[in-house]
């Protein structure tokens, strides 16, 4: 069954929290173009390409994450291009020596997407939409280093 471009784009963007939270880095090519550009707030800055993003994600080995996407606007700019704004919440909890410290980020993503021709095997819901540029914004200053209260 064919789905609309909006739903395909929504599915593409929805893969990111699953990739992050479940550490499925091998699925990055189902969401981002190989040379995608990522603009993060300092101290991370700009990253280009899936390989560089994968390296950055490996620095978070001692961090458990939980991301949730919310309000979203999709604007088709042509039959094969789109821009989106997606609100997000990211919870980051350290393990190991800094266990119980957390950081919660309330922000949004601004994405540019293109529809690529997919050759070979692909996911069932993959219609070829890929993020080629993502800008990450922290709309409310992150809460950092807050220990969790003891659970009763």
N, CA, C and O atoms as a MOPAC input file, in Angstrom:
PM7 MOZYME 1SCF
protein

 N      0.84400 1    -1.17400 1     0.00000 1
 C      0.00000 1     0.00000 1     0.00000 1
 C      0.89100 1     1.24000 1     0.00000 1
 O      1.80700 1     1.36200 1     0.81400 1
 N      0.61800 1     2.13100 1    -0.89900 1
 C      1.38600 1     3.37600 1    -0.99600 1
 C      0.98800 1     4.33200 1     0.12600 1
 O     -0.18000 1     4.41500 1     0.50500 1
 N      1.96700 1     5.04000 1     0.64200 1
 C      1.67900 1     6.05400 1     1.65300 1
 C      2.07400 1     7.41400 1     1.08800 1
 O      2.85100 1     7.50200 1     0.13800 1
 N      1.53900 1     8.45300 1     1.67400 1
 C      1.79000 1     9.80800 1     1.18100 1
 C      3.23200 1    10.22600 1     1.45500 1
 O      3.91300 1     9.64000 1     2.29700 1
 N      3.67900 1    11.23300 1     0.73900 1
 C      5.02300 1    11.77900 1     0.97100 1
 C      5.16000 1    12.26000 1     2.41000 1
 O      6.20600 1    12.07600 1     3.03200 1
 N      4.09100 1    12.88500 1     2.94500 1
 C      4.14500 1    13.36100 1     4.33300 1
 C      4.40700 1    12.20100 1     5.29700 1
 O      5.23700 1    12.31900 1     6.19800 1
 N      3.70700 1    11.08900 1     5.11100 1
 C      3.89300 1     9.94100 1     6.00300 1
 C      5.28300 1     9.33500 1     5.82900 1
 O      5.90300 1     8.92700 1     6.81000 1
 N      5.77400 1     9.27300 1     4.60400 1
 C      7.12600 1     8.75600 1     4.37000 1
 C      8.16700 1     9.62700 1     5.06300 1
 O      9.10500 1     9.11600 1     5.67500 1
 N      7.99800 1    10.93300 1     4.96600 1
 C      8.91800 1    11.86700 1     5.62000 1
 C      8.82500 1    11.71600 1     7.13600 1
 O      9.84300 1    11.69100 1     7.82700 1
 N      7.61000 1    11.61600 1     7.64300 1
 C      7.41600 1    11.43100 1     9.09000 1
 C      8.12200 1    10.15100 1     9.56100 1
 O      8.76900 1    10.14900 1    10.60800 1
 N      7.99700 1     9.05900 1     8.78200 1
 C      8.66800 1     7.80300 1     9.13200 1
 C     10.18400 1     7.96600 1     9.12300 1
 O     10.86900 1     7.44500 1    10.00400 1
 N     10.70500 1     8.67500 1     8.14700 1
 C     12.15000 1     8.90100 1     8.07000 1
 C     12.64300 1     9.61800 1     9.32300 1
 O     13.62600 1     9.20100 1     9.93500 1
 N     11.96800 1    10.68500 1     9.69900 1
 C     12.37400 1    11.46100 1    10.87900 1
 C     12.19800 1    10.64300 1    12.15900 1
 O     12.99600 1    10.76500 1    13.08900 1
 N     11.15700 1     9.81200 1    12.20900 1
 C     10.87600 1     9.00600 1    13.40400 1
 C     11.92600 1     7.92600 1    13.64300 1
 O     12.02100 1     7.39800 1    14.75100 1
 N     12.69800 1     7.59500 1    12.64500 1
 C     13.73900 1     6.57500 1    12.84700 1
 C     14.85600 1     7.07000 1    13.77100 1
 O     15.47900 1     6.27100 1    14.47000 1
 N     15.11200 1     8.38500 1    13.77800 1
 C     16.23000 1     8.93000 1    14.55900 1
 C     16.16600 1     8.55600 1    16.03700 1
 O     17.16400 1     8.06100 1    16.56000 1
 N     15.04800 1     8.76500 1    16.74500 1
 C     15.03300 1     8.37000 1    18.15600 1
 C     15.29600 1     6.87700 1    18.35900 1
 O     15.95500 1     6.49000 1    19.32400 1
 N     14.78900 1     6.04500 1    17.46200 1
 C     15.02300 1     4.60600 1    17.58700 1
 C     16.50000 1     4.27800 1    17.37600 1
 O     17.07500 1     3.47100 1    18.10700 1
 N     17.10500 1     4.90600 1    16.37700 1
 C     18.52700 1     4.69500 1    16.11200 1
 C     19.35800 1     5.11800 1    17.32200 1
 O     20.25800 1     4.39200 1    17.74400 1
 N     19.06000 1     6.28500 1    17.87600 1
 C     19.81200 1     6.80000 1    19.02700 1
 C     19.60800 1     5.94100 1    20.26500 1
 O     20.56600 1     5.46700 1    20.87600 1
 N     18.34900 1     5.75000 1    20.62300 1
 C     18.03200 1     5.12500 1    21.90300 1
 C     18.32800 1     3.62700 1    21.92800 1
 O     18.63900 1     3.07000 1    22.98100 1
 N     18.23100 1     2.97900 1    20.77300 1
 C     18.48700 1     1.54000 1    20.70700 1
 C     19.86800 1     1.22200 1    20.12800 1
 O     20.19000 1     0.06200 1    19.87000 1
 N     20.67700 1     2.26500 1    19.92800 1
 C     22.05100 1     2.11300 1    19.43600 1
 C     22.10900 1     1.31900 1    18.12500 1
 O     22.92600 1     0.41200 1    17.97300 1
 N     21.24000 1     1.67100 1    17.19600 1
 C     21.18600 1     0.99900 1    15.89700 1
 C     21.89700 1     1.85300 1    14.84100 1
 O     21.28800 1     2.24700 1    13.84700 1
 N     23.16900 1     2.13300 1    15.05600 1
 C     23.91700 1     3.02800 1    14.17000 1
 C     23.94400 1     2.54200 1    12.72600 1
 O     24.06900 1     3.34500 1    11.80200 1
 N     23.82700 1     1.23200 1    12.53000 1
 C     23.83100 1     0.69700 1    11.16600 1
 C     22.60700 1     1.13800 1    10.36600 1
 O     22.58900 1     0.99900 1     9.14300 1
 N     21.58200 1     1.66800 1    11.04100 1
 C     20.36200 1     2.14000 1    10.37400 1
 C     20.44700 1     3.61800 1     9.97200 1
 O     19.51100 1     4.13600 1     9.36300 1
 N     21.53800 1     4.30100 1    10.29800 1
 C     21.66200 1     5.71900 1     9.94200 1
 C     21.41800 1     5.98100 1     8.45600 1
 O     20.80200 1     6.99500 1     8.12700 1
 N     21.87400 1     5.10800 1     7.53500 1
 C     21.61900 1     5.37500 1     6.11000 1
 C     20.13800 1     5.30800 1     5.71500 1
 O     19.78800 1     5.73300 1     4.61400 1
 N     19.26400 1     4.79100 1     6.57700 1
 C     17.82800 1     4.80100 1     6.27000 1
 C     17.19000 1     6.13700 1     6.62300 1
 O     16.01900 1     6.37000 1     6.32400 1
 N     17.95400 1     7.00500 1     7.25400 1
 C     17.43200 1     8.30000 1     7.68600 1
 C     18.19400 1     9.47100 1     7.07400 1
 O     17.59100 1    10.48000 1     6.70800 1
 N     19.50800 1     9.34200 1     6.96200 1
 C     20.34000 1    10.45200 1     6.49700 1
 C     21.05800 1    10.09200 1     5.19900 1
 O     21.39900 1     8.93200 1     4.97000 1
 N     21.28400 1    11.09800 1     4.35100 1
 C     22.12700 1    10.88300 1     3.17500 1
 C     23.55900 1    10.66900 1     3.66700 1
 O     23.90800 1    11.09800 1     4.76700 1
 N     24.37500 1    10.01600 1     2.86500 1
 C     25.73200 1     9.67700 1     3.31400 1
 C     26.57200 1    10.90800 1     3.63600 1
 O     27.47600 1    10.84000 1     4.46900 1
 N     26.28200 1    12.03200 1     2.98400 1
 C     27.05100 1    13.25800 1     3.22500 1
 C     26.24300 1    14.32800 1     3.96500 1
 O     26.52700 1    15.52000 1     3.84800 1
 N     25.25100 1    13.89800 1     4.71700 1
 C     24.39400 1    14.83600 1     5.45900 1
 C     25.23200 1    15.75000 1     6.34600 1
 O     26.30300 1    15.37500 1     6.82400 1
 N     24.71700 1    16.95600 1     6.55100 1
 C     25.37800 1    17.94100 1     7.41000 1
 C     24.52200 1    18.12700 1     8.65900 1
 O     23.30800 1    18.31400 1     8.57200 1
 N     25.17200 1    18.07300 1     9.82200 1
 C     24.49700 1    18.21500 1    11.10400 1
 C     25.05300 1    19.45000 1    11.79700 1
 O     26.26600 1    19.57900 1    11.96600 1
 N     24.17900 1    20.34800 1    12.19500 1
 C     24.58600 1    21.55400 1    12.91100 1
 C     24.06000 1    21.44100 1    14.34300 1
 O     22.86500 1    21.60800 1    14.58900 1
 N     24.95900 1    21.15800 1    15.28000 1
 C     24.60300 1    21.05900 1    16.69300 1
 C     25.04700 1    22.32500 1    17.41100 1
 O     25.99300 1    22.98700 1    16.98400 1
 N     24.36400 1    22.66300 1    18.50500 1
 C     24.85100 1    23.77500 1    19.33000 1
 C     26.23600 1    23.42100 1    19.89900 1
 O     26.59500 1    22.24500 1    19.96200 1
 N     27.01300 1    24.43400 1    20.31200 1
 C     28.30400 1    24.17300 1    20.95200 1
 C     28.09600 1    23.29100 1    22.18800 1
 O     27.06400 1    23.41800 1    22.84700 1
 N     28.99600 1    22.44200 1    22.50900 1
 C     30.35800 1    22.38200 1    21.99600 1
 C     30.52700 1    21.46900 1    20.77700 1
 O     31.63700 1    21.36600 1    20.25400 1
 N     29.47100 1    20.80800 1    20.30900 1
 C     29.62500 1    19.84800 1    19.21100 1
 C     29.89600 1    20.55500 1    17.89200 1
 O     30.89400 1    20.25800 1    17.23400 1
 N     29.03900 1    21.47800 1    17.49100 1
 C     29.24500 1    22.19900 1    16.23900 1
 C     28.76500 1    21.42500 1    15.02100 1
 O     27.81700 1    20.64400 1    15.10900 1
 N     29.41600 1    21.64100 1    13.89000 1
 C     28.99700 1    21.04200 1    12.62400 1
 C     29.73000 1    19.72800 1    12.37400 1
 O     30.94100 1    19.61800 1    12.56700 1
 N     28.95600 1    18.73800 1    11.93800 1
 C     29.47600 1    17.41500 1    11.59100 1
 C     29.00900 1    17.13200 1    10.17300 1
 O     27.86500 1    17.43300 1     9.83100 1
 N     29.87400 1    16.55600 1     9.33900 1
 C     29.44800 1    16.21300 1     7.98500 1
 C     29.65200 1    14.73200 1     7.72700 1
 O     30.74800 1    14.19800 1     7.90200 1
 N     28.57500 1    14.07800 1     7.30600 1
 C     28.61700 1    12.68800 1     6.89300 1
 C     28.23100 1    11.71200 1     7.98800 1
 O     28.40700 1    11.97000 1     9.17900 1
 N     27.69800 1    10.58300 1     7.54200 1
 C     27.27500 1     9.54000 1     8.47900 1
 C     28.46500 1     8.97900 1     9.25000 1
 O     28.34100 1     8.68000 1    10.43700 1
 N     29.60700 1     8.83300 1     8.60000 1
 C     30.78300 1     8.29100 1     9.29200 1
 C     31.17800 1     9.17600 1    10.47200 1
 O     31.47500 1     8.67000 1    11.55300 1
 N     31.18300 1    10.48800 1    10.27300 1
 C     31.52900 1    11.41600 1    11.35800 1
 C     30.46300 1    11.40200 1    12.44700 1
 O     30.78800 1    11.48200 1    13.63200 1
 N     29.18800 1    11.30100 1    12.05700 1
 C     28.11500 1    11.22300 1    13.04900 1
 C     28.25800 1     9.95300 1    13.87900 1
 O     28.08500 1     9.98600 1    15.09800 1
 N     28.57100 1     8.84300 1    13.23400 1
 C     28.75100 1     7.57900 1    13.94900 1
 C     29.87800 1     7.69900 1    14.96600 1
 O     29.74200 1     7.21500 1    16.09000 1
 N     30.98400 1     8.33200 1    14.59500 1
 C     32.09900 1     8.53600 1    15.52800 1
 C     31.66500 1     9.37100 1    16.72600 1
 O     32.02500 1     9.06200 1    17.86200 1
 N     30.88700 1    10.43400 1    16.47700 1
 C     30.40400 1    11.27100 1    17.57400 1
 C     29.49900 1    10.45200 1    18.49500 1
 O     29.59800 1    10.55500 1    19.71800 1
 N     28.61900 1     9.64100 1    17.91000 1
 C     27.70200 1     8.84000 1    18.72300 1
 C     28.45300 1     7.83300 1    19.58900 1
 O     28.00100 1     7.50600 1    20.68700 1
 N     29.57900 1     7.34500 1    19.11600 1
 C     30.36900 1     6.39400 1    19.90000 1
 C     30.94800 1     7.03300 1    21.15300 1
 O     31.29700 1     6.32300 1    22.09500 1
 N     31.06000 1     8.36100 1    21.18600 1
 C     31.53800 1     9.03400 1    22.39900 1
 C     30.46800 1     9.03200 1    23.48500 1
 O     30.73900 1     9.39600 1    24.62900 1
 N     29.26100 1     8.62400 1    23.12900 1
 C     28.15200 1     8.59400 1    24.08600 1
 C     27.88600 1     7.18800 1    24.61400 1
 O     26.78200 1     6.89700 1    25.07400 1
 N     28.88900 1     6.31700 1    24.55000 1
 C     28.71600 1     4.93200 1    24.97700 1
 C     28.23500 1     4.82000 1    26.42800 1
 O     27.50600 1     3.88700 1    26.76400 1
 N     28.63300 1     5.75700 1    27.28600 1
 C     28.24600 1     5.68600 1    28.69400 1
 C     26.98400 1     6.49700 1    28.99100 1
 O     26.72300 1     6.84200 1    30.14300 1
 N     26.20800 1     6.79900 1    27.96200 1
 C     24.98800 1     7.59800 1    28.12900 1
 C     23.79800 1     6.81700 1    27.58300 1
 O     23.79400 1     6.39200 1    26.42700 1
 N     22.80500 1     6.63700 1    28.42100 1
 C     21.52900 1     6.06900 1    27.97300 1
 C     20.66300 1     7.24500 1    27.54300 1
 O     20.65400 1     8.28700 1    28.19900 1
 N     19.93200 1     7.07800 1    26.43600 1
 C     19.12200 1     8.18300 1    25.92900 1
 C     17.67900 1     7.76600 1    25.72900 1
 O     17.35900 1     6.59200 1    25.54400 1
 N     16.81900 1     8.77500 1    25.77400 1
 C     15.40100 1     8.58500 1    25.45400 1
 C     14.94500 1     9.85100 1    24.74100 1
 O     14.94600 1    10.93800 1    25.31900 1
 N     14.55600 1     9.69900 1    23.48700 1
 C     14.11400 1    10.83200 1    22.67400 1
 C     12.64700 1    10.66500 1    22.31200 1
 O     12.18400 1     9.56000 1    22.02900 1
 N     11.93300 1    11.76500 1    22.32600 1
 C     10.52400 1    11.76700 1    21.92900 1
 C     10.29300 1    12.94700 1    20.99800 1
 O     10.70700 1    14.07100 1    21.28100 1
 N      9.62000 1    12.67200 1    19.87600 1
 C      9.30200 1    13.72100 1    18.91100 1
 C      7.86700 1    14.16700 1    19.11000 1
 O      7.01000 1    13.37400 1    19.50100 1
 N      7.60500 1    15.44200 1    18.84100 1
 C      6.26500 1    15.98300 1    19.05000 1
 C      5.77400 1    16.78200 1    17.86200 1
 O      5.79400 1    16.30100 1    16.72900 1
 N      5.33600 1    17.99200 1    18.11900 1
 C      4.76300 1    18.86700 1    17.10100 1
 C      5.65800 1    18.89300 1    15.86900 1
 O      6.88200 1    18.97500 1    15.97000 1
 N      5.01800 1    18.82100 1    14.70200 1
 C      5.79900 1    18.75300 1    13.46700 1
 C      5.07700 1    19.44200 1    12.32200 1
 O      3.86100 1    19.32900 1    12.17100 1
 N      5.84800 1    20.15600 1    11.52300 1
 C      5.35200 1    20.77300 1    10.28900 1
 C      6.20600 1    20.24200 1     9.14800 1
 O      7.43400 1    20.26900 1     9.22200 1
 N      5.55900 1    19.75900 1     8.09500 1
 C      6.24800 1    19.29100 1     6.89500 1
 C      5.81800 1    20.18500 1     5.74900 1
 O      4.62500 1    20.34600 1     5.49200 1
 N      6.78600 1    20.76500 1     5.06300 1
 C      6.48100 1    21.61700 1     3.91600 1
 C      7.16600 1    21.03200 1     2.68800 1
 O      8.39300 1    20.97500 1     2.61500 1
 N      6.35700 1    20.59800 1     1.72500 1
 C      6.89300 1    20.08200 1     0.46600 1
 C      7.37800 1    21.28300 1    -0.34600 1
 O      6.60800 1    22.20300 1    -0.62000 1
 N      8.65200 1    21.27200 1    -0.73000 1
 C      9.18800 1    22.36000 1    -1.54300 1
 C      9.24500 1    21.97300 1    -3.01900 1
 O      9.39200 1    22.83500 1    -3.88500 1
 N      9.12800 1    20.67800 1    -3.30300 1
 C      8.97300 1    20.14500 1    -4.66000 1
 C      8.51400 1    18.69900 1    -4.49500 1
 O      8.27100 1    18.25400 1    -3.37300 1
 N      8.39400 1    17.97100 1    -5.58100 1
 C      7.98500 1    16.56300 1    -5.48700 1
 C      9.05000 1    15.70800 1    -4.80600 1
 O      8.74600 1    14.62900 1    -4.29800 1
 N     10.29800 1    16.18400 1    -4.79200 1
 C     11.39100 1    15.39100 1    -4.22800 1
 C     12.19000 1    16.11300 1    -3.14800 1
 O     13.26200 1    15.64600 1    -2.76300 1
 N     11.68700 1    17.24300 1    -2.65500 1
 C     12.37000 1    17.96200 1    -1.57500 1
 C     11.34600 1    18.46500 1    -0.56300 1
 O     10.19500 1    18.74100 1    -0.90200 1
 N     11.79000 1    18.57900 1     0.68000 1
 C     10.90400 1    19.05900 1     1.74000 1
 C     11.73700 1    19.68200 1     2.84900 1
 O     12.93100 1    19.41100 1     2.98100 1
 N     11.08200 1    20.52300 1     3.64300 1
 C     11.68000 1    21.03900 1     4.87000 1
 C     10.73000 1    20.70700 1     6.00800 1
 O      9.51600 1    20.63600 1     5.81400 1
 N     11.28100 1    20.50700 1     7.18700 1
 C     10.45500 1    20.16800 1     8.34500 1
 C     10.96500 1    20.88500 1     9.58200 1
 O     12.13400 1    21.26000 1     9.67500 1
 N     10.06500 1    21.06300 1    10.51500 1
 C     10.39600 1    21.48000 1    11.87700 1
 C      9.75000 1    20.45100 1    12.78400 1
 O      8.55500 1    20.17900 1    12.66600 1
 N     10.53600 1    19.87400 1    13.69300 1
 C     10.03500 1    18.84300 1    14.59200 1
 C     10.49300 1    19.15100 1    16.01100 1
 O     11.69300 1    19.26100 1    16.26300 1
 N      9.55500 1    19.29200 1    16.93500 1
 C      9.90500 1    19.48600 1    18.34000 1
 C     10.40300 1    18.16200 1    18.91000 1
 O      9.96200 1    17.08900 1    18.49700 1
 N     11.32900 1    18.25000 1    19.86600 1
 C     11.87600 1    17.03300 1    20.45400 1
 C     12.24300 1    17.25300 1    21.91800 1
 O     12.52700 1    18.36300 1    22.36600 1
 N     12.22000 1    16.15100 1    22.62200 1
 C     12.70600 1    16.09500 1    24.00200 1
 C     13.74000 1    14.98200 1    24.03600 1
 O     13.47100 1    13.86400 1    23.59500 1
 N     14.91000 1    15.28300 1    24.55500 1
 C     15.95600 1    14.27300 1    24.68600 1
 C     16.40900 1    14.17600 1    26.12800 1
 O     16.83200 1    15.16700 1    26.72300 1
 N     16.32000 1    12.97600 1    26.68900 1
 C     16.78900 1    12.73100 1    28.05100 1
 C     18.06700 1    11.90700 1    27.93600 1
 O     18.08800 1    10.87500 1    27.26400 1
 N     19.12300 1    12.35900 1    28.58800 1
 C     20.43100 1    11.71800 1    28.52300 1
 C     20.86200 1    11.40300 1    29.95100 1
 O     20.99300 1    12.30800 1    30.77500 1
 N     21.08400 1    10.12400 1    30.24900 1
 C     21.43800 1     9.69600 1    31.60100 1
 C     22.78300 1     8.98500 1    31.55000 1
 O     22.95600 1     8.01800 1    30.80800 1
 N     23.72300 1     9.46300 1    32.33500 1
 C     25.05800 1     8.86000 1    32.37500 1
 C     25.04200 1     7.56600 1    33.18600 1
 O     24.26900 1     7.39700 1    34.13000 1
 N     25.92300 1     6.67000 1    32.77800 1
 C     26.14900 1     5.43800 1    33.52900 1
 C     27.61000 1     5.46800 1    33.97300 1
 O     28.29900 1     6.46600 1    33.76000 1
 N     28.07700 1     4.41700 1    34.57000 1
 C     29.48600 1     4.36000 1    34.96400 1
 C     29.80800 1     5.30600 1    36.09800 1
 O     29.01400 1     5.46100 1    37.02600 1
 N     30.98600 1     5.95100 1    36.03100 1
 C     31.46400 1     6.80700 1    37.11800 1
 C     30.55400 1     7.99400 1    37.39100 1
 O     30.49300 1     8.47700 1    38.52100 1
 N     29.85000 1     8.46800 1    36.38200 1
 C     28.96500 1     9.62000 1    36.56200 1
 C     27.49800 1     9.19500 1    36.60400 1
 O     26.60800 1     9.96900 1    36.25200 1
 N     27.26000 1     7.96800 1    37.03400 1
 C     25.90000 1     7.42600 1    37.05200 1
 C     24.94500 1     8.35400 1    37.79100 1
 O     25.32100 1     9.04600 1    38.73800 1
 N     23.72500 1     8.34600 1    37.33600 1
 C     22.60500 1     9.09100 1    37.91100 1
 C     22.62300 1    10.57000 1    37.53200 1
 O     21.71000 1    11.29900 1    37.92000 1
 N     23.61100 1    11.03400 1    36.80000 1
 C     23.57300 1    12.41400 1    36.31700 1
 C     22.83800 1    12.41800 1    34.98800 1
 O     23.00900 1    11.52700 1    34.15500 1
 N     22.02500 1    13.43300 1    34.81600 1
 C     21.21700 1    13.46700 1    33.59900 1
 C     21.23400 1    14.85600 1    32.97200 1
 O     21.59900 1    15.84700 1    33.60500 1
 N     20.82700 1    14.89000 1    31.71200 1
 C     20.63800 1    16.14900 1    31.01300 1
 C     19.39400 1    15.98500 1    30.15000 1
 O     19.28100 1    15.03800 1    29.37100 1
 N     18.47100 1    16.91300 1    30.30000 1
 C     17.26200 1    16.91100 1    29.48200 1
 C     17.31200 1    18.11200 1    28.55500 1
 O     17.57000 1    19.23700 1    28.98400 1
 N     17.06100 1    17.85600 1    27.27300 1
 C     17.09100 1    18.91100 1    26.26500 1
 C     15.70100 1    19.05800 1    25.66500 1
 O     15.10400 1    18.08200 1    25.21100 1
 N     15.19400 1    20.27900 1    25.66800 1
 C     13.92300 1    20.60500 1    25.01800 1
 C     14.26900 1    21.47800 1    23.82700 1
 O     14.78500 1    22.58400 1    23.98800 1
 N     13.98500 1    20.98400 1    22.63500 1
 C     14.38700 1    21.73700 1    21.46100 1
 C     13.62000 1    21.34600 1    20.22500 1
 O     12.51700 1    20.80400 1    20.29200 1
 N     14.23400 1    21.63600 1    19.08900 1
 C     13.61200 1    21.23700 1    17.82500 1
 C     14.67800 1    21.00700 1    16.76600 1
 O     15.80400 1    21.49600 1    16.86100 1
 N     14.28000 1    20.24200 1    15.75000 1
 C     15.11300 1    19.98700 1    14.58000 1
 C     14.52300 1    20.74200 1    13.40000 1
 O     13.30500 1    20.78800 1    13.23200 1
 N     15.37700 1    21.32600 1    12.59400 1
 C     14.97500 1    21.86900 1    11.30000 1
 C     15.71500 1    21.04900 1    10.25600 1
 O     16.94300 1    21.08700 1    10.18300 1
 N     14.96500 1    20.30700 1     9.44900 1
 C     15.55000 1    19.37700 1     8.49200 1
 C     15.24800 1    19.77000 1     7.05900 1
 O     14.19100 1    20.32300 1     6.75400 1
 N     16.20500 1    19.47100 1     6.18300 1
 C     15.98600 1    19.50400 1     4.73600 1
 C     16.08900 1    18.06500 1     4.26200 1
 O     17.04400 1    17.36200 1     4.59300 1
 N     15.10300 1    17.63000 1     3.48700 1
 C     15.08100 1    16.25800 1     3.00300 1
 C     15.00700 1    16.21600 1     1.48600 1
 O     14.48600 1    17.12700 1     0.84300 1
 N     15.54300 1    15.13300 1     0.93000 1
 C     15.40700 1    14.86300 1    -0.49800 1
 C     14.96100 1    13.41700 1    -0.66000 1
 O     15.23700 1    12.56600 1     0.18500 1
 N     14.27400 1    13.16100 1    -1.75000 1
 C     13.87400 1    11.79500 1    -2.05900 1
 C     14.91800 1    11.21400 1    -2.99700 1
 O     15.11800 1    11.71000 1    -4.10600 1
 N     15.58700 1    10.14900 1    -2.53800 1
 C     16.63200 1     9.50500 1    -3.31800 1
 C     16.08300 1     8.24600 1    -3.97500 1
 O     15.12600 1     7.64800 1    -3.48300 1
 N     16.68500 1     7.85000 1    -5.07700 1
 C     16.36000 1     6.56500 1    -5.68400 1
 C     17.08000 1     5.49000 1    -4.88700 1
 O     18.29600 1     5.54800 1    -4.70400 1
 N     16.32200 1     4.50900 1    -4.41500 1
 C     16.88900 1     3.43500 1    -3.60800 1
 C     17.14600 1     2.23300 1    -4.51100 1
 O     16.24700 1     1.76800 1    -5.21200 1
 N     18.37000 1     1.73900 1    -4.48600 1
 C     18.73000 1     0.55700 1    -5.25500 1
 C     18.96400 1    -0.57900 1    -4.27200 1
 O     19.64300 1    -0.39700 1    -3.26100 1
 N     18.41100 1    -1.74300 1    -4.55900 1
 C     18.61600 1    -2.89500 1    -3.68900 1
 C     17.56000 1    -2.97500 1    -2.59800 1
 O     16.48100 1    -2.39200 1    -2.71100 1
 N     17.89200 1    -3.70900 1    -1.53900 1
 C     16.93900 1    -3.92900 1    -0.45300 1
 C     16.70900 1    -2.65100 1     0.33300 1
 O     17.58500 1    -1.79400 1     0.44000 1
 N     15.49700 1    -2.54900 1     0.88300 1
 C     15.17100 1    -1.39200 1     1.71100 1
 C     14.11100 1    -1.78700 1     2.71900 1
 O     13.46100 1    -2.82400 1     2.59200 1
 N     13.94800 1    -0.93000 1     3.73400 1
 C     12.92300 1    -1.14500 1     4.75100 1
 C     11.54600 1    -1.06600 1     4.10000 1
 O     11.38300 1    -0.40300 1     3.07500 1
 N     10.56500 1    -1.72800 1     4.67800 1
 C      9.21000 1    -1.73700 1     4.12700 1
 C      8.65700 1    -0.32600 1     3.98300 1
 O      8.02600 1    -0.01400 1     2.97300 1
 N      8.88000 1     0.52800 1     4.97200 1
 C      8.32100 1     1.88600 1     4.95300 1
 C      9.29300 1     2.91500 1     4.37400 1
 O      9.10000 1     4.11700 1     4.55800 1
 N     10.32700 1     2.45700 1     3.68100 1
 C     11.35700 1     3.35600 1     3.16000 1
 C     11.05700 1     3.72100 1     1.71200 1
 O     11.23600 1     2.90800 1     0.80600 1
 N     10.60100 1     4.94600 1     1.50600 1
 C     10.33400 1     5.43900 1     0.15900 1
 C     11.46100 1     6.32300 1    -0.35900 1
 O     11.28600 1     7.03400 1    -1.34900 1
 N     12.61000 1     6.28400 1     0.29800 1
 C     13.78000 1     6.98500 1    -0.20900 1
 C     14.01800 1     8.37900 1     0.33300 1
 O     14.97300 1     9.03600 1    -0.08000 1
 N     13.17500 1     8.85500 1     1.25200 1
 C     13.39400 1    10.18800 1     1.81300 1
 C     14.57700 1    10.14100 1     2.76700 1
 O     14.65900 1     9.26300 1     3.62600 1
 N     15.50900 1    11.10900 1     2.61100 1
 C     16.69100 1    11.19300 1     3.46300 1
 C     16.88900 1    12.63200 1     3.91800 1
 O     16.65300 1    13.58000 1     3.16900 1
 N     17.32300 1    12.77000 1     5.14900 1
 C     17.68400 1    14.08500 1     5.67000 1
 C     19.07200 1    14.42200 1     5.12800 1
 O     20.01800 1    13.65500 1     5.30500 1
 N     19.18400 1    15.57500 1     4.46400 1
 C     20.48400 1    16.00700 1     3.92700 1
 C     21.11400 1    17.09500 1     4.79500 1
 O     22.31900 1    17.33900 1     4.72600 1
 N     20.28800 1    17.74300 1     5.60900 1
 C     20.80500 1    18.75500 1     6.53500 1
 C     19.88300 1    18.83200 1     7.73800 1
 O     18.66100 1    18.90300 1     7.60500 1
 N     20.49500 1    18.81700 1     8.91800 1
 C     19.73400 1    18.94000 1    10.16900 1
 C     20.36400 1    20.02400 1    11.02300 1
 O     21.57300 1    20.03600 1    11.25400 1
 N     19.51600 1    20.93400 1    11.48600 1
 C     19.92100 1    21.95400 1    12.45700 1
 C     19.23200 1    21.60900 1    13.77600 1
 O     18.01400 1    21.43500 1    13.82500 1
 N     20.01600 1    21.51500 1    14.82800 1
 C     19.50600 1    21.15200 1    16.14900 1
 C     19.50700 1    22.40500 1    17.01200 1
 O     20.52200 1    23.09100 1    17.12600 1
 N     18.36100 1    22.69600 1    17.61800 1
 C     18.21500 1    23.87800 1    18.46700 1
 C     17.80600 1    23.45600 1    19.86700 1
 O     16.92000 1    22.61900 1    20.03800 1
 N     18.45200 1    24.03700 1    20.86700 1
 C     18.05000 1    23.85800 1    22.26500 1
 C     17.20700 1    25.07700 1    22.62100 1
 O     17.74700 1    26.15500 1    22.87300 1
 N     15.89400 1    24.91200 1    22.64400 1
 C     14.98700 1    26.04200 1    22.85000 1
 C     14.94100 1    26.51600 1    24.29500 1
 O     14.73700 1    27.70000 1    24.56000 1
 N     15.13000 1    25.60300 1    25.21400 1
 C     15.18500 1    25.92600 1    26.64300 1
 C     16.53400 1    25.40600 1    27.12200 1
 O     16.89300 1    24.27700 1    26.78700 1
 N     17.29300 1    26.17600 1    27.88500 1
 C     18.61500 1    25.70300 1    28.30700 1
 C     18.53100 1    24.30700 1    28.91800 1
 O     17.65900 1    24.03700 1    29.74400 1
 N     19.45100 1    23.41000 1    28.50600 1
 C     19.43400 1    22.05300 1    29.04700 1
 C     19.64500 1    22.05100 1    30.54900 1
 O     20.37300 1    22.88200 1    31.09200 1
 N     18.99600 1    21.10500 1    31.20900 1
 C     19.28300 1    20.86300 1    32.61800 1
 C     20.44600 1    19.88900 1    32.64000 1
 O     20.38900 1    18.84400 1    31.99100 1
 N     21.49600 1    20.21100 1    33.37300 1
 C     22.69100 1    19.37100 1    33.35300 1
 C     23.07000 1    18.89100 1    34.73600 1
 O     22.88300 1    19.58000 1    35.73800 1
 N     23.61800 1    17.66600 1    34.75400 1
 C     24.22900 1    17.13700 1    35.95500 1
 C     23.30000 1    16.98100 1    37.13900 1
 O     23.75100 1    16.96300 1    38.28400 1
 N     22.03100 1    16.87000 1    36.88200 1
 C     21.08700 1    16.74300 1    37.98200 1
 C     20.96300 1    15.27800 1    38.39600 1
 O     20.58300 1    14.44500 1    37.57300 1
 N     21.27200 1    14.94400 1    39.64900 1
 C     21.07000 1    13.56400 1    40.08400 1
 C     19.57700 1    13.28400 1    40.20300 1
 O     18.78500 1    14.15600 1    40.56300 1
 N     19.22100 1    12.05800 1    39.89500 1
 C     17.82300 1    11.67800 1    40.04500 1
 C     17.48500 1    11.58300 1    41.52500 1
 O     18.31900 1    11.15700 1    42.32400 1
 N     16.27800 1    11.97300 1    41.89700 1
 C     15.87800 1    11.77600 1    43.29100 1
 C     15.73200 1    10.28000 1    43.56900 1
 O     15.43600 1     9.48900 1    42.67400 1
 N     15.94300 1     9.92500 1    44.80700 1
 C     15.77500 1     8.51700 1    45.18400 1
 C     14.32600 1     8.10800 1    44.96700 1
 O     13.39900 1     8.85500 1    45.28100 1
 N     14.15300 1     6.92600 1    44.43200 1
 C     12.79400 1     6.42500 1    44.21600 1
 C     12.30900 1     5.75100 1    45.48300 1
 O     13.02500 1     4.95200 1    46.08700 1
 N     11.10300 1     6.07200 1    45.87800 1
 C     10.54900 1     5.47600 1    47.09800 1
 C      9.89900 1     4.15400 1    46.78800 1
 O      9.37400 1     3.49900 1    47.68900 1

